[in-house]
Amino acid sequence: QVQLVESGGGLVQPGGSLRLSCVASGSIFSINVMGWYRQAPGKERELVALITSGGSTNYVDSVKGRFTISRDNAKNTVYLQMNSLKPEDTAVYYCNAAVQRFGGLGGKYWGQGTQVTVSS
């Protein structure tokens, strides 16, 4: 089994910053792409940022220049540094990882989500 656990969410004022972390654990041989998604009330889940094992990144236009995704491959951890936060960034943020497990099995796994609320 593989588990993803997010942390770092909370309440922040507009213009503030938060750093999300997601640790993957379990029967992991390797992790390819890791990413962050978010889902606001009444909206579909959307991709925020992705990072490959080699460090290539991709962002949704609405967060470019404000959010930075990074990862520590040795710790199976992905981070999302969020700066200049706006009320429209309010959502539940989910971690996702494409995992290759020992024995040749693999799949995409999700964390339980962490709430980010941007409000004055």
N, C-alpha and C positions, 0 to 999 in steps of 0.2 A: 504494500500500500504506500501511497504518497500523500503527504499532508502539506498544505500551504497555510501559513498563519501570518496574517497582516497585523500591523500595529502602527500607531502614530497619528491616527485620526483625532478629530476634536473640533472645538469651536474656536474660530479665529475671526478677527475683524477684517473688513476689506483692506487690501494692501498688505496684509500679513503673510506669514510663511508657515508651512508645515512640511515635515519630512515623513513620508510613509516608508515602511519597511515590510518586506515579505520574505519569510524563511521557508524553504522547502526541505522536507525531511522524509525519511523512509528508505525504501528500496530503490535508490537512484543510481543509475550508471552514469548518465550525463543529462544535461538540460540544454536544449537548443534555444528556442526563443522564449523569452520571458516578457510579460507585459502587464500593463495596468489598464483596466476598463473602469467605467463609472456608469451609474444608473441613477438618474434623478427621478423624483416622484412623478408618475404619469408618463415617463419617457422610456424609450428602449435603452438597453445597455449599449454603450458606445466605447470604441477604442480610444484611449488617451495616448498611450505611448508603448512602443515595442523596443526591445534590444536583443540582438543576437548574441551567441556565445563569443563571437569575435568583436563585439562592441559596436556594431552598426545599429543606428537608432532611427526611429520614425515617430513622428508626432502628428496628432490631429491639429489642424490649422489654428484652432481656437486657443491652444496652449503653447504654441511655438514662441520661444523667447521668454517664457515665464516658468515653464516646467522643465526639469532635467531628469532623465532616467539613467540609472547606472546599475552596475551589478558587481558582486564579488563572487566569482566562480568557485573559489575555494570554500566559501561559506554557503553556497547555494542560495544566495540572497540577492534580491533586487530592491532598489530604492526608487522613490519618486520625490525629488525636491520640488516643492511647489512654492513659488514666489509670486508677489503681486496678485494675491488671490482676489477673486471677484465673487459676488453673490451667486452668479450663474455657475460657479464651480461646485456649488453645494450638491452633494450626491453621496451615495455609497460607492466606495472605491474597492474594486476587486482585483486581486492578483491572479495571473494566469501563467502557467508554465507548460511547455511541451517537453515531456520527460521521457527519456529512454530508461527503462528499468532493467535490472539484471534479469537475464533469461530471455532477452530479446523483446519483451513486451514493452509497450509504450502508450502514450496518450496525452491528452491535454487535461490539466487539473486546475481547479479553482479554489481560491481561499473563501473564507466565510464573509468577507467584506468588512470594511471599516468606514464609519460615518465621518464625512467632512462637512462642516457647516460654516459658511462664511456669512457673517451677519454682524451688524453693529448693535 
